[in-house]
């Protein structure tokens, strides 16, 4: 009877609440890391550690900025604009910004948690799986920051709003151009 219990406690499931499975996953991770260290493949270990550290840093920043954008949008006061349509647009963009930044934070946080737990030797395999989701947190953060800029612009009366909205839009698109140029340079340097 005890054998069945020990076998079921060593079974890995995708049930988030199964603590035995979660414990067994960590035991396997420990075993994999120990095995890798004993194999003494120092080069692969160092490369995987560098790649893992960089990915974690990127997505930790995305979590931070998504959370800050969400908090700023939640804490933003109601628009002082008299135009009902502007208030509706303000509240709609604010709502989408809050939900979108939360989505980006959740995906980034999940990535950081899983990447931190993953044995180092599986770093590149995980990256190949993760790449189909990798842009979602970046785009959600960019969208939530744009929502924050537009909502901040819609906070004012019509006269001030009409002066601030074009500037916000120019700043946003300029930041995208800067990012695009820097990314092109990164690709050129890597090649």
MOLIN-V509908 format. One record per helix or strand of 3 or more residues. SS is the DSSP state (h for helix, s for strand). FROM is the first residue (numbers start at 1). TO is the last residue. If there is no record, write none. Layout:
ss = {SS | SS}
from = {FROM | FROM}
to = {TO | TO}
//
This chain:
ss = {h | h | h | h | h | h | h}
from = {2 | 19 | 42 | 84 | 120 | 134 | 158}
to = {9 | 39 | 75 | 117 | 130 | 153 | 190}
//
